[in-house]
Each structure stands twice: as C-alpha cells, then as structure tokens.
Amino acid sequence: MDFSFCVVIRKQLKRWLVLPFWFTLNVCYVKAQNQSITPKETEHIDEQVNQQIEFLSEQMEVDETDLSSLTETLNYYKSHPINLNNASIDELSSLSLLSDIQINNLISHICKNGKLICVYELQSIEGFDLNTIKQLLPYIQVRDHFESGYFTLQEMFKYGKHEFLQRYQRIIEQQTGYIKPDSITKINNPNFFYLGDPSRILTRYRFQYNNYVSWAIAAEKDAGEEFFKGTQKQGFDFYGGHIAINNVKYIKNLVVGDYQATFGQGLTLWQGFAFGKSTSPLSIKRQRSGIKPYQSFDENRFFRGSAATIRFKDFEFTGLLSHKKIDANIIDIDTSDFQNEQTVSSLILGGLHHTNSAIKDKGVISQTVLGANAAYRRRNLQLAITAQNMNISSPLNPTPTLYNQFAFKGKHNFVGGIDYNYIFKNVNIFGETAISVNGGKAFCHGLIIALDPKLTFSAHYRNYSKDFQNFFSNSISESAVSQNEQGMYLGFETKLSKFLTFSSYLDNFQYRWLKANISSPSLGRDILAQLTYLPTKKIEMYVRYRHRHKYESVSDDKFYDYISPKDQYNIRYNLTAQISSNIKIKSRIEYTGFHKFQNSEEGIIMVQDIIFKKINFPLTLMLRYAVFDTQGYNSRLYAFENDIPYSYSVPSHYYKGQRCYVLVNWDATRKLEISVKISNTIYDNQKIVHEGSLNQINANHQTELKFQVRAKF
C-alpha cells in the first residue's frame, strides 16, 4: 500500500500519545536551557565517527560486528595525547580528523616558526578553525618535553599500563537452536541445533608502554559454540595475540603474532575494515596505517605471522609473512575438476563454529601470504610500491554461474600496485593502480582541494575491471569487493556561516558485468545532502536527505528475466544537545521510502536518548527509547547505539515495534570499570522473531544482556 509521508506521521502520532510533544519539547527545552547556561567546554562526542559507522553497517548489512579496530587509535590517543611539537605525519593522519593539507600546513608552521606555545595557536594556521581545534582537543597536547625511543626494561615495566577485559553477552529468550535435541534429531538433522550454549564470552589482556611496546592475548567464544567440551576441548574457539615494538631506532613497526596491514588506497593490500563514503569530503581518502597490531575479536580480517617496517630517513621498507588456517566449504573430489586433491567452493568469513556443518568447515585449508612495501615519504610527497602473494593449500573452485565466471579460481594469486600522495599548497592528489596475476586491473585517483577556508571540494574516480582478483582489497566502492565497478564521486563541504555547514556528495557508478542479484550490466547513483547547525558549543543538529538508485533482477518463475530500478529515499533530523552540565539528549526522526518493481514500502523511526554523566561521579547512565514502523525488511532503518566500551551496535529496525536499552558504566575505582547494557526489542505485529532460523524466538520480543569488566593496573 502506497501512502504519503504525512499519513505515516499522522498514524504514528495517533498511536504514540507521548510523541506529539517529543519534538517540540526537545527543541524548546534545549533553547531555554542554553540561554541560562554559561558556555564552557564539554566532553566531545565524535558524531561524525558514529555516522561513518552507520554508513559502514548499512553497506555491510549487519547489525553488529567488531569494528573496534577502526576506533582503537582514537581511544588510545584519548589517554596518550599526541604532542603536536613532535608529532609525525602518520600519527596525525591516524586520527582521521585532519586532511593531509592541514597536516602539511601544521608541520610547515612549526618548521618555520618554531614549537607551538599552546593549542590555540593552531588558529593562526591556515585550515584550522575553532571547530576543528575543538574536535582535536581530546587527542592532542602541546609540550616542550619530547619522549625518547630509548628506554630500559625497568622503565618499561614500571611505567607500562596493563589492561584486562572480560565480556559476557547473550540473548535472554529461548531460541530454537538451543533446545536440546533428541537422539533421532541428532542423527537425521545434525545441523538443526547449536552445539553449545547461547553465551558469548570474550577476554583480553594487553600491555602498553607509551607507543613503543605492546603485547596482548585475546580469546573468544561465540554464541552456540561449545566451551571446554565436545568440539572445543581447548576452551575458546578463537585465540589471538601479538608482541609489537614501534618507533625504536630504525624500527618503525615490528609485530609477531596477529596484525593488520593497510597500504595505499586499499587496492593492493588492505586487511581489515575501513570507513567509506560519508558526509565528510575527506572520507574518500584511505589513511594508510602500514603495519599495526591486531587487538580485536573478528576471526578473519587479520594476518598471523610476523611483519616489520624499517625506516631510513625518507625511505620505508616493509615485509610481512602470514600463515593461518581458514574456513572453507569442501567439494567432494569426485565432483571436482581438480584430480586427487581436496577442493573448496568458497571461503567462509563468519567465524562461527556452532553447528556440525560449521565445525566440518573449520580450518580445513591453510593460507600463506607474503607481502612487501617500499615507500618514499616526505611531508608533501609519498610514493610507494606494494606487492602481495597468496597461496591456499587447496584449490578454490566456486560453483559456476554466469556472473562469477571472472572470480578467482585455483590456489595462487599475486597482486602488485603503486600508489602516490602529493600536496601542493591547498591541493591534495592521491591514487593507486593495481594488477592481479591474471591481468585484471584496478585503479583509483582522488583530489581534495581547500578552495577556501570555508569550502572543501573532493573528487574520486575508480575503475575496477571485472577480472581484477584480490582477497585483500578494501578501496572506496559501492560493492563489498573492488571488482566490476566504475564510478565517479563528487563531494564538498562549505561553511555557510559561523553556525551552518552544508555537505553533499554525488556518486555515480556502473557495473560493466553481471552481479549476484543483477542479471545484466547496470548503473546506479547515490546522492546525499546534509545541513548541520551548531548554534552553540552545546547544541548540534542536522537534517539529511539521501537517495540511492540501483537496479536489481526481477524474478519470474524462478528465472531472472530483466532488471528493474530499486530506489530508496531517507530523510533524517538529528539533534544532540547538552541541556545541563550533567545531562545530554540525542533525538532523531527518520523516514524511508523504498520502491522496486511492484513492491513499495515506507517506514519511520523516532529515537530518544538521554545520557547522564556527572563530573567526579562514578556512574554514567545512557537510556534509549525508540519506536519504529516499517512495512518490511526493505524499508529497514539503522540507528547507531551507545554500547559498552570496545563494542559497537547499529541495529536495523523493521516491521512495527519499540526498542529500548539501559547502559550503565560504573567507574568502581580509578582502575576498575564495570559496564552493563540491557536492550529489548518488542514487535507489535509479529508473533515470532527470526522465524525459520535456529535463532527463532517463539515470542514477539528479544532481550540481550551485555556485561563487561575492565581493569587497569
């Protein structure tokens, strides 16, 4: 049924009697409170990072995954602020808050005028305004004292910091997969139940001495996996760890154990997650980190072995070796084109080993990766060559289809590429070109220009051929892989006034070959516009419009006959306000419209957050109440949630219902932090949750508990 946005609003307001006052009270109360409060610095919550996590979750179409590796750098610099007077380009870039143009201007200013006297001297540097400085404040400092890379073991153990983390989480309601099966079910349906209990358990110990030495040990058991019995007699399903040395003499990085490697613009070698398109024009540029220790709990997006980066003046040389077991679907030998050798149809990246079939696929093949990078790096010019060679112990032979005939097949793949980054005054150009061993090519080139202190423009062109093959790429794209895509992105951000900022982008893309759900070459478009209003230090609000246009196949009698346009519109209003010294509120209302062939859906969500945090008070309380009404899964709406430390949640809301949570962070002592989150979703028009799956709940609600203890010593 097709009905207008106004009709949707009217129906919801009739049903939720409290909501007619929701918007009005928020705005009026914030305005009144702001007039009576004297301006002062408040704790900065990086709304832009939250928005980027929402964008990434929507693209990945997942509600929760371990994205902590994307923000661990910011978390580290909150407790170890960067000294601007001796900060490196890599350190400043890793914040992802500054453009390379701003970084270049900062370093040039220090070289020309000497060390900074205070943080607010940044206002005299081109590209730095008060809002930029405010964003940087939690992560930077200005000091005359420089730390040396020379230290003794006694100093390291005396001043190093230890951290122990233990997390427990589970769904409270009974799920079908956890019902104890009888002997007949075990024989006839061996994959119709989970092997373990519904608890998810994570534990990690890590040691950090400044930015020089670190080591960590991590372990995880997912929901449904056995624990110290059956198929998991060794305890946790996943174990990881590392030992790392950084910035000691010629050693820039040295890691033994688990690590990630990110170079260039993500075409040749990028293992791990990365932010993509967002409201910031800077988001189109990948910020390389080189080699960094892996401390998260994702079981696949990392290398295991050893890696090192050696630095000689303006040159850096990196070498890496990785060898680990990975999950895969095995093909019977008699149905394979490969003789006398185990063959797999696909690699599995979920990391779940909770059913008999998942256990059968666990670690059935090994993967070996050799990689190298050589780079020339100066303040305004960086050139690099990267290469990586991958071998798997059994050949990959995916099930033949028309769309995947250019997919990787076999046991060996090699990818090489070159990348560059150049800054001239207020212009930054960058890019990368890569080629795989089969001849497939991919390249991307970008441009960021600070046309004016109040106007930044960016452009990005990408062209990934249909036969480019790389398991370790993560460049800017509309798809999940850097293959079979050509696109042009144009974006800008302008400060219309002291209080108003307008940002927008247009991304046109096309697929020159078929895709899994598109039975012919096609094109698409992604448009976003956002107006942000910051009248005071205590209030931030924005209005956003986004339109995504693609094509998908229309099925007729189980055959793909043709493709049809798929359009989705989103309109959002978001408000964040510090209404008192202790209370912050966040409010959102968002509408979506979806149309594909003869299927049209609409939906709406209203979200209200209240955050209580009092200075020198050990408890932080965060509350949310949300109501949503969508006509189906296609009109789902995502909303970033506050979560326990080192965890991120961006649930999708669909059908009709309500969601709420309570999150409590208790600083029991200066060295002990306890966090508890209880969330509950109630579906008003559903009697069963996750129907037809092993996660089925025979009720209209789902409740999740998260409990975490973090100790520092």
Secondary structure as GFF3:
##gff-version 3
##sequence-region A 1 713
A	DSSP	alpha_helix	5	15	.	.	.	ID=ss1
A	DSSP	three_ten_helix	19	21	.	.	.	ID=ss2
A	DSSP	alpha_helix	22	36	.	.	.	ID=ss3
A	DSSP	alpha_helix	47	60	.	.	.	ID=ss4
A	DSSP	alpha_helix	68	79	.	.	.	ID=ss5
A	DSSP	beta_strand	82	83	.	.	.	ID=ss6
A	DSSP	three_ten_helix	84	86	.	.	.	ID=ss7
A	DSSP	alpha_helix	89	94	.	.	.	ID=ss8
A	DSSP	alpha_helix	100	113	.	.	.	ID=ss9
A	DSSP	three_ten_helix	119	124	.	.	.	ID=ss10
A	DSSP	alpha_helix	130	136	.	.	.	ID=ss11
A	DSSP	three_ten_helix	137	139	.	.	.	ID=ss12
A	DSSP	beta_strand	140	141	.	.	.	ID=ss13
A	DSSP	alpha_helix	153	159	.	.	.	ID=ss14
A	DSSP	beta_strand	161	171	.	.	.	ID=ss15
A	DSSP	three_ten_helix	176	178	.	.	.	ID=ss16
A	DSSP	alpha_helix	183	188	.	.	.	ID=ss17
A	DSSP	beta_strand	200	209	.	.	.	ID=ss18
A	DSSP	beta_strand	213	221	.	.	.	ID=ss19
A	DSSP	beta_strand	238	248	.	.	.	ID=ss20
A	DSSP	beta_strand	251	262	.	.	.	ID=ss21
A	DSSP	three_ten_helix	281	284	.	.	.	ID=ss22
A	DSSP	beta_strand	290	293	.	.	.	ID=ss23
A	DSSP	beta_strand	303	312	.	.	.	ID=ss24
A	DSSP	beta_strand	315	331	.	.	.	ID=ss25
A	DSSP	three_ten_helix	333	335	.	.	.	ID=ss26
A	DSSP	beta_strand	343	348	.	.	.	ID=ss27
A	DSSP	alpha_helix	356	361	.	.	.	ID=ss28
A	DSSP	beta_strand	365	377	.	.	.	ID=ss29
A	DSSP	beta_strand	381	396	.	.	.	ID=ss30
A	DSSP	beta_strand	410	424	.	.	.	ID=ss31
A	DSSP	beta_strand	427	436	.	.	.	ID=ss32
A	DSSP	beta_strand	441	452	.	.	.	ID=ss33
A	DSSP	beta_strand	455	464	.	.	.	ID=ss34
A	DSSP	beta_strand	485	495	.	.	.	ID=ss35
A	DSSP	beta_strand	500	511	.	.	.	ID=ss36
A	DSSP	beta_strand	522	536	.	.	.	ID=ss37
A	DSSP	beta_strand	539	556	.	.	.	ID=ss38
A	DSSP	beta_strand	559	578	.	.	.	ID=ss39
A	DSSP	beta_strand	583	596	.	.	.	ID=ss40
A	DSSP	beta_strand	599	613	.	.	.	ID=ss41
A	DSSP	beta_strand	619	630	.	.	.	ID=ss42
A	DSSP	three_ten_helix	633	635	.	.	.	ID=ss43
A	DSSP	beta_strand	637	638	.	.	.	ID=ss44
A	DSSP	beta_strand	652	653	.	.	.	ID=ss45
A	DSSP	beta_strand	656	669	.	.	.	ID=ss46
A	DSSP	beta_strand	672	683	.	.	.	ID=ss47
A	DSSP	beta_strand	701	712	.	.	.	ID=ss48
###
